[in-house]
Amino acid sequence: MAKRISVTIDMTPMVDVAFLLLIFFMSTTQFKPPEQVSVSLPASSSEIKVPETEVIMITVTKQGKFFIGDETGKATEIAEEDLARQVLEERVRNRAARVIVKGDKETEFGLIADVMYIMQHTNTNRFNLMTELRTEQYGTEPGAEGAQAAQ
């Protein structure tokens, strides 16, 4: 009987190609599109996640400018007087969309109160205020040994 010759396959080039493809996809992928209007959100202890789709995003900057956008991140600046009409148009276009109000933490409260009044005026009684998750722990100051974080 003839002796079998073992065949060896060098896997090094295939591993190199796999790692190059992995590096290429990792370096070119954007996980979240950049925001057109960036605001500094106030902190809260709420951990409710913002839905990814079917949202109407109303953004108020610290300069008092109003923007309305959707889940794609595209936002258009609008005047405060046009906000009610724009919200109604967006709600007619997509009845299931959730309204999210995103206000800068340095914005005057009166502007956010105006947005809430517009939401009430347009019968948009369910909307969310977007905040950052508070990460600091309470009770670490001297003399506050018994303090608990509010839940």
C-alpha positions as CSV (number, residue, x, y, z in Angstrom):
1,M,0.0,0.0,0.0
2,A,1.1,3.5,-0.8
3,K,1.7,5.9,2.0
4,R,-0.6,9.0,2.1
5,I,1.0,12.3,1.9
6,S,-0.5,14.8,4.3
7,V,-1.5,18.2,2.9
8,T,-0.9,21.3,4.9
9,I,-2.6,24.6,4.0
10,D,-1.0,27.8,5.3
11,M,-3.8,29.9,6.9
12,T,-1.7,33.0,7.5
13,P,-2.7,34.9,4.3
14,M,-6.4,34.2,5.0
15,V,-6.1,35.5,8.6
16,D,-4.3,38.6,7.3
17,V,-7.1,39.3,4.8
18,A,-9.8,38.7,7.6
19,F,-8.1,41.2,9.9
20,L,-7.7,43.8,7.1
21,L,-11.4,43.5,6.4
22,L,-12.3,43.8,10.0
23,I,-10.1,46.9,10.4
24,F,-11.6,48.5,7.3
25,F,-15.2,48.0,8.5
26,M,-14.4,49.2,12.0
27,S,-12.8,52.4,10.7
28,T,-15.4,53.3,8.1
29,T,-18.6,52.5,10.0
30,Q,-20.6,55.2,11.7
31,F,-22.8,53.9,14.5
32,K,-24.7,57.1,15.1
33,P,-25.0,59.9,12.6
34,P,-23.6,63.2,14.0
35,E,-26.2,65.6,15.3
36,Q,-26.8,68.8,13.3
37,V,-27.7,70.7,16.4
38,S,-25.7,69.8,19.5
39,V,-27.1,70.8,22.9
40,S,-25.9,70.2,26.5
41,L,-28.7,68.2,28.2
42,P,-29.7,68.5,31.8
43,A,-29.0,65.5,34.1
44,S,-31.7,63.3,35.6
45,S,-31.9,59.8,37.1
46,S,-34.4,58.5,34.5
47,E,-33.1,55.5,32.5
48,I,-35.9,55.4,29.9
49,K,-34.4,54.9,26.4
50,V,-35.3,57.2,23.5
51,P,-36.9,55.2,20.6
52,E,-34.8,54.9,17.5
53,T,-37.6,55.3,15.0
54,E,-40.8,57.3,14.6
55,V,-39.8,60.4,16.6
56,I,-40.3,64.1,16.1
57,M,-37.4,65.9,17.8
58,I,-37.9,69.5,18.9
59,T,-34.6,71.1,19.9
60,V,-34.2,74.3,21.8
61,T,-30.7,75.8,21.9
62,K,-29.3,78.1,24.7
63,Q,-29.5,81.0,22.2
64,G,-33.3,80.5,21.9
65,K,-33.4,78.9,18.5
66,F,-35.9,76.2,17.7
67,F,-35.2,73.2,15.4
68,I,-37.5,70.4,14.4
69,G,-36.2,67.1,13.0
70,D,-36.7,63.3,12.8
71,E,-34.8,60.1,13.6
72,T,-32.4,60.7,10.7
73,G,-30.8,63.6,12.6
74,K,-31.8,66.1,10.0
75,A,-33.0,69.3,11.7
76,T,-34.4,72.5,10.3
77,E,-34.6,75.8,12.1
78,I,-38.0,77.2,12.6
79,A,-39.5,80.3,14.2
80,E,-41.3,79.9,17.5
81,E,-44.5,81.1,15.9
82,D,-44.3,78.3,13.3
83,L,-43.6,75.6,15.8
84,A,-47.3,74.7,16.4
85,R,-48.0,74.4,12.6
86,Q,-44.8,72.3,12.1
87,V,-45.7,69.9,15.0
88,L,-49.2,69.5,13.6
89,E,-47.9,68.8,10.1
90,E,-45.4,66.2,11.4
91,R,-48.1,64.5,13.5
92,V,-50.4,64.3,10.5
93,R,-47.6,62.8,8.4
94,N,-46.9,60.2,11.1
95,R,-49.6,59.6,13.7
96,A,-47.5,57.1,15.7
97,A,-44.5,59.3,16.1
98,R,-43.4,60.3,19.6
99,V,-42.5,63.9,20.3
100,I,-39.2,64.5,22.1
101,V,-38.3,67.9,23.5
102,K,-34.5,68.4,23.7
103,G,-33.6,71.6,25.5
104,D,-30.2,72.9,26.4
105,K,-29.6,73.0,30.2
106,E,-28.7,76.7,29.9
107,T,-31.9,77.6,28.0
108,E,-34.3,79.9,29.8
109,F,-37.2,78.0,31.3
110,G,-39.7,80.3,29.6
111,L,-38.7,78.9,26.2
112,I,-39.3,75.3,27.4
113,A,-42.6,76.4,29.0
114,D,-43.6,77.9,25.6
115,V,-42.8,74.6,23.9
116,M,-45.0,72.8,26.5
117,Y,-47.8,75.3,25.9
118,I,-47.6,74.6,22.2
119,M,-47.7,70.9,22.8
120,Q,-50.9,71.4,24.9
121,H,-52.3,73.7,22.2
122,T,-51.8,71.1,19.5
123,N,-53.2,68.3,21.6
124,T,-49.8,66.6,21.8
125,N,-50.3,65.7,25.5
126,R,-47.7,62.9,25.4
127,F,-44.1,64.0,24.9
128,N,-40.8,63.3,26.4
129,L,-38.1,65.6,27.7
130,M,-34.7,64.3,26.8
131,T,-32.0,64.3,29.6
132,E,-28.6,62.9,30.3
133,L,-28.3,60.1,32.8
134,R,-26.9,61.4,36.1
135,T,-23.8,59.4,37.0
136,E,-22.5,61.0,40.2
137,Q,-23.4,59.4,43.5
138,Y,-25.0,61.4,46.3
139,G,-23.9,61.1,49.9
140,T,-20.2,61.4,49.3
141,E,-19.9,64.9,50.8
142,P,-18.7,65.2,54.5
143,G,-21.6,65.1,56.8
144,A,-23.9,63.4,54.3
145,E,-23.2,59.8,55.3
146,G,-26.9,58.8,55.5
147,A,-28.0,60.4,52.2
148,Q,-29.5,58.2,49.5
149,A,-29.7,58.9,45.8
150,A,-33.3,59.8,44.7
151,Q,-34.8,57.1,42.5
